[in-house]
């Protein structure tokens, strides 16, 4: 537990160092790249001062950490808005999208996985497995436009993009959810198959429980544990996976903010977005790991 | 499965070479055929500047493939070296190297590549650089794990007691046993790097106009989806066929080289 905690903090520190160094990787003078060549000397000096670029690297890093500790993520170069204000609307939008995608993934993935496991080795199982493996290889920038073409352009059921209508979330959520459902299908299938071979399942059958009770009350309960872990881990990647999907569907989340900031060369915003997504990912993974240890009695006693 | 995969990959290779021979560069602007539907003159139709979509797809395949091969080669070289050293020597070196890979792994998906590509500026060299910076970690992890278990195999210990240098032990006695795993991993990573390249180009961070790239074409195609749905369909279908074929090839190699157990561990 302690070593896991130590590892968690070193990783967070590493993430902070890497994101801090990001702005220093800009070839040439970052201030000139951001403001353009026509900017006046005074403007450049002001920005350099604001970003603290004229101080030694270590002092800069100290200042960076200090600001972060006070919840100050810096300001956008173009709009001068504090980045934290941008996050207040952008971050919840991404979280909302991630949650709905996860829900879709679960609703498709878990029942399909159960079905495949119950038909293990038969043609139904093979079809489900093959389709789910292939589906998980489909990148968002392919699936997204295809869904948009079919449901928004041809059938006209859903809005093409934007955030003005509530239904606009459906297509981006489906894009992310399909990929997830493929992973969840496979996990559910494997996990359930493993459990079905256990002694307590044989006992449940032997004492005359109906097959339905055996599956739902005994097997599924045990099989769901690894699925919970996958849900946690995928939740973290979902936040990052939204970058492309949000761009395709003009969904104003943190991923789109990242892309917009890159286009405008608004590096403080870029830096903050990368940091926010990476930190969310690390924290969610850590929590998942901890919850798993708490929930699974086997992990608790072993404490490996 | 193997034949399907080979046929598709073979088809694309022949098509790209044929395009080269016929001098199809896909950069000729023809304002008379803007967003034209597929026809005899433009088999796949034309894009928003009247450029031939088929020719541009072929150029996109070529660029994408070159990027994938270069990045795979570089990341494999770096990753395998790091993994071998960490797994072979263990101890402090291993701890430090693995801590570094942990930090890289803390960035989900291609976020780090996006970040690097963003600050480095667009362009094919920077794109490859960004993908290399983030891609070596997987190989390092994989190689380290395998090396740890191979390090104490009898044939390695035997060679050590016969006075083999560490370099020789790694090169002659450990690396050959890793090859099949690495080949399969490399096949899959070809496909995933093509996807990453297309993602970055889609975001405008990779290959720049007027040069053709799949990501860039998809972005344009989405913009003109309402008037020219064939654009997005054909680019999307081409891209998927190649990626599926490469992944199928990977599956075949994995089964053939019998390393299913390792894949499950991942």
Contacts between the chains, C-beta under 8 A, distances in Angstrom:
chain1	res1	chain2	res2	distance
A	7	B	99	8.0
A	7	B	102	6.9
A	10	B	99	6.1
A	10	B	102	7.5
A	10	B	103	7.8
A	11	B	102	5.3
A	11	B	103	5.7
A	11	B	106	4.9
A	12	B	106	7.9
A	14	B	99	7.5
A	14	B	100	7.6
A	14	B	102	7.3
A	14	B	103	3.1
A	14	B	106	6.9
A	15	B	103	6.4
A	15	B	106	5.2
A	15	B	107	7.3
A	17	B	103	8.0
A	18	B	103	6.6
A	18	B	107	7.7
A	18	B	112	7.7
A	19	B	115	7.7
A	22	B	115	5.8
A	22	B	116	7.8
A	22	B	119	5.5
A	23	B	119	6.8
A	25	B	116	7.0
A	25	B	119	4.8
A	25	B	120	6.4
A	26	B	119	4.8
A	26	B	120	7.6
A	26	B	121	7.9
A	27	B	120	6.7
A	27	B	121	6.5
A	33	B	121	7.8
A	134	B	244	6.5
A	134	B	247	7.9
A	137	B	191	7.2
A	137	B	243	6.4
A	137	B	244	6.8
A	137	B	247	5.4
A	138	B	240	6.9
A	139	B	195	4.6
A	139	B	198	7.0
A	139	B	199	6.6
A	139	B	243	7.8
A	141	B	198	6.5
A	141	B	199	6.0
A	141	B	202	4.8
A	141	B	215	6.8
A	141	B	218	5.7
A	142	B	218	7.4
A	142	B	236	5.2
A	142	B	239	6.2
A	142	B	240	5.9
A	145	B	218	6.5
A	145	B	221	6.9
A	145	B	222	5.0
A	145	B	225	6.8
A	145	B	232	5.0
A	145	B	236	6.3
A	146	B	232	7.7
A	146	B	233	8.0
A	146	B	236	5.9
A	148	B	222	7.2
A	148	B	225	6.6
A	149	B	225	6.0
A	149	B	229	5.8
A	149	B	232	6.0
A	149	B	233	7.0
A	153	B	225	5.8
A	153	B	226	6.0
A	153	B	229	6.5
A	154	B	229	7.7
A	160	B	225	7.9
A	160	B	226	8.0
A	236	B	108	5.8
A	237	B	108	4.5
A	237	B	109	5.8
A	239	B	108	7.1
A	240	B	107	7.7
A	240	B	108	3.7
A	240	B	109	4.4
A	240	B	110	7.8
A	240	B	111	4.6
A	241	B	108	7.6
A	241	B	109	5.8
A	243	B	109	8.0
A	243	B	110	8.0
A	243	B	111	7.1
A	243	B	114	6.5
A	243	B	203	7.4
A	244	B	199	5.7
A	244	B	202	6.6
A	244	B	203	7.1
A	247	B	202	7.6
A	247	B	203	6.4
A	248	B	222	6.4
A	258	B	114	7.1
A	259	B	203	5.6
A	262	B	114	7.6
A	262	B	118	4.2
A	262	B	203	7.4
A	262	B	204	7.9
A	262	B	205	6.8
A	263	B	204	6.7
A	267	B	119	6.8
A	270	B	115	6.9
A	270	B	118	5.6
A	270	B	119	7.3
A	274	B	107	7.6
A	274	B	111	6.3
A	274	B	112	7.7
A	274	B	114	7.9
A	274	B	115	4.6
A	277	B	108	6.9
A	277	B	111	5.7
A	278	B	106	5.9
A	278	B	107	5.0
A	278	B	108	7.1
A	278	B	111	6.5
A	278	B	112	8.0
A	281	B	106	6.7
A	281	B	107	7.3
A	281	B	108	4.4
A	282	B	106	4.9
